[in-house]
Amino acid sequence: MALSTKNILGTKELTQSDILQILDTADSFKEISTRAIKKVPALRGKTIINLFFEPSTRTRTSFEIAGKRLSADVINISGSTSSTVKGENLIDTARNLEAMSPDILVVRHHCSGAAELLSQFVNSPIINAGDGAHEHPSQALLDLLTIRSHKGDLKGLKVAIVGDVSHSRVARSNIRAMQTMGMKVRVVGPPPLIPVEIERLGVEVSHNLAEAIKDVDVIMVLRIQLERQNQGLLSSLREYSNYFCLTSETLAQAQDDVLIIHPGPVNRGIEIALDVMEGPRSLILDQVTNGVAIRMALFYLLLGENNANPN
Ligand code: CP
């Protein structure tokens, strides 16, 4: 069955059936990454272009690995080495790349709406790999895959999303995807880092970390986005950490089987303590592993080969 959308611009557009199909397909692909020869011919002859205008370790590498594990040809382009530095605009860049007949474009850009804009000017499917503070759908999908693999079912689970919600495309994509899957979301942080009227999205709001994590199944700790903190929203990082860093003392308030996730990169000791980050409840590296399977699933489903045998 095909997805209901040609592009993956955000989780807002994904139905529950889309998300389940992506997660199930990703589950079926996980095993490929454990083989001695980590490659199947499913997308042989397809061309994927990764166009990244912001730094990335996890997302860019996993999109590249995902394409290569499915035997696609993968081309990586950085904003800093593209002709945008000579003044070419984003739309012209994408249209010129499309003139070389790629099958899919993966785009990360610092401007909210960049991926959606490109989708209006090119025919190839677009995957949004993060646009400003707007959306990061593949991150939300890998988060759901990670949670589902430990909890079995997503429906009814409670999640606390902690930290810099205002600047977080990960939070926005997760709130929508989690609600679509029947999960309950609480956002936690100091008032300047929680968007005004976020309750209208159907989430609870808390400014007390210890209280907010008591009854949840999952704690998602967000990165304090140091590069986006130029508006003086925080008086100091030390003050933030005093109240909102997830430490083992705070974690003692939570349920014994609570899961801890973080999209990375981590600011150690600012939003999460080292022993918690590396402790038994942390699934941070599982998330990274699942990122490859999710991105394989997205390529496979968007390129219309989902009825073929990937092996
Ligand atoms: N989670 C995430 O987007 O990490 P990168 O910025 O390293 O891709």
Residues whose N, C-alpha, C, O or C-beta is under 5 A from the ligand:
A	BS01	CP	P55 S56 T57 R58 T59 R60 P263 G264 P265
